[in-house]
Amino acid sequence: MTLRPQPQSESPTLATPYQLSSFLENTERRAFKQAVYAVRDEEAALDIVQDAMMKLAEKYGDRPEMELPLLFQRILQNAIRDHFRRSKVRALWTTALSAFTSDDDDQDPLETLQSTQEIDHPETPESQLFQARTLALIEEELKKLPPRQREAFVMRYWEELDVAETASAMGCSEGSVKTHCSRATHTLAAALSAKGIKL
């Protein structure tokens, strides 16, 4: 009795650089419209799509061509969610600076904000413009902070780490994190006030 070799299942053909390039070229316009519809900002939508395309090419460019559409959609949706998360966190900066008035260096402004601010206020075009201007000034003033204050502030407000996680990342105590955040907040609030921004 002669044994016949069993047919081997063919593995999906991996995408070639040309196929990947063609896919991205054909998808870019639709993805841009999708992102604009989601975030209502053409500049932000363009950044989102470009980041998603780069991530697909860098991390999944060697996957089978048939998998590219679903992979890209997942990456794009994650990028859109990240955009909203960053926007929400940045909005907290201005709210925290206006809400925190204590002179206690051991109090973390974000904890004060979380315990006192629970209501979402609807945004108007005027408030969005004010927030954009304020955020631009905050980012500029952040560069002038002492490194440890800037590091603590960014980790807490931008990266959304809690006090313990920030302390671990910075190699310091939780009390030091609160002190750095408090001092950074006071410095930023004073800098904005000097520029005519009343929070």
N, C-alpha and C positions, 0 to 999 in steps of 0.2 A: 504494500500500500504506500503510495507516494503522498507525502504531506505537501500541500500547496501553501506557499507563504501567504499569510493573512495581509490583506491590503491595509496599508497604514493610513490613518486619517491625516489629511493634509492640514497643516497649520496655516492660519491666515497669513497672507502675504503682508509683510511690513510695508508701511508707506515709504515711498521714495521721497527725496527732498523736493522733487518736482511736484509730486502729488500733494505734499504738505503745503507747499507754496500756493498751488492752485486752490486748495481748500480754503486757505486763509484769505486769498484774494476774492474768492466767490462769496465768502461769509462776512467779510468786513462790513459791507454796507448794511446788511440785515442786522448784524450785531450792534452796529452804531445806532440804528433806529430803535432797537430794543432797549439799549442802555439809556438813550435820550428819553424814551417814554417812562423809564423807571425813575431816573434821577432828575429829570426836568432841567438839565444843564448840559449844553453841548460840549463845553470844554471838559467837564468832568467825565462825560460819557466817552469822549475820545480817549482820555487817559485810561479809563476802565477797559475799553476794548483793546487798546494797545498793550496794556499789562496782561490781559487775558491771552492775547495772541502770542506774546513773548513766552509766557509760562507754558502754553501748549507746545511751542516749538522746543523749548529748553528741556522740559520734563517728559513730554509724551510724543516727541517727534518721531520716535522709532516704533510707535504702535501701529497696528494694522489700520489701513485707510478707513475701513468701515467703522472703526471705533472713534474716529476723530470728531464727528458731529456731536455725539453724546458727551465726550470728554470736554469739548470746548464749551458746551452749554453749562456743564457743571462748574467749570472754571469761571465762566462769565457771571453766573448767578452768585458764586462766592465773592467775586470781585465787587458786584453791586451791593451785596450785603455788607462787605467790609467798608464800602464807601459810606453807607448809612451809619454804621457803627462809629466810624471816625468822626462823622459830622455830629453825631449825638454827643460823643465824648468832648469834642471841641466846644460844643455849645455849653457844656458843663463848666468850662473854664470861666466864661463870662459870668455865668450864674453864681459860681462859687466865689468869684472875686467880689460880687455885689452882696452876697448873702453873708459872708464871713467878716465879722467886725470885731471879734474877740482879740485881745492882746496876748492871749495865752499861747506861748510858743510850743507847748506840748499838745496842742489840739490840732488834729488833722482837718483842714477845711473840707475835704470831701466827706468825712464822716458827719460833720455839722450839716452839710448840704443834704446828705441822704436822709438825715433824721428830721429835717424841717421842710424839705421841698418835695412834694408828692404830686403837685398838679401841673399838667402840661398846658402851656398857654399857646393858643393858635398863633402862627406866625403870619405877619403881614409883610408886604414888600419893603416897607420902611424898616421893620424890625430885622429883616434879613440883611438889608444894606448896612444897618448899624452893627449887626453881629459880624458881618464880613470885615468891616473896617476895624472893629475892635480886635478880631482874631489876628488880623495882619499886624496890628501893633503889639499884641501879646507875643506873637512869634518873634518879632524883632527884639522885644525886651527880654525874651527868654535867653537870647544869645549873650546878654550882658550879665546874667546871673552867675554866681559862683558855681563851679561844676557840680558840686554835690547837691546844691539846691535845685539846679536845673535837672539833674538826673532823677532825683526823687519826685519832682513835680511831673515830669514827663511820664515816668513809670506809673504814677498814680492816676493821672488824668488822661494820658494818651494811650498807654498800654493797658489800662484798667486792672493793674495788679492791686491786690489788697495790701494792707500795711505789712503783714507778715512776709508776703512774697517779695515786696520791695526791699524789706530789710535783709532778707536772705540774698537777693541779687546784689545789693550794695555792700554786703558784709558788715552791717552795722545793726544797732538795736532798733526796735520798733519805735522807741521814744525819739531816737535820732531822726528817723524818717518823718515823724510828725513835726518835729522842730524844723527840719529842712523845708517841708511843704508849707508850714505856717509862715516862715520867713520869706519864702519865695512868693507866696500869695500877697503878703503885705507889700513887698517890693514892687510887684507887678501892678497892684492896685494903685500905689502911689505914683508909679510911672504913667499909668493911664490918666490919672487925675491931673497930672502936670501937663498932659497933652490935651486937656479939655474933654476927656471922656468921663462922663459921670455915670457910674453904674448903679 
